[in-house]
Amino acid sequence: MQTEETKEEKGLAKQRKYFSAYAKYSAMGFQMFAVIAVFAFIGYKIDERQNSKTPLWTAFLSLLGVFCSLYLVIRSIKKLNP
């Protein structure tokens, strides 16, 4: 009986570990989306205020948002896997 219980406990611990890792990495995806969306929205508002025909600020700030979000993800991964 004890061996069965420990196997079940080990299985549950393994599932919790996988779920925890999955939750952390999916949260990083949402974080990336939020950072890029905020930068793009700011660029859109600047372009709208300047009445520009080409959305240069939107494009520039969206690209900057991508780089910032990649930096944040890489930094988070380094913290998770020392």
PyMOL commands that set and color helices and strands:
alter all, ss='L'
color gray80, all
select helices_A, chain A and resi 2-50+56-80
alter helices_A, ss='H'
color red, helices_A
deselect
rebuild
show_as cartoon
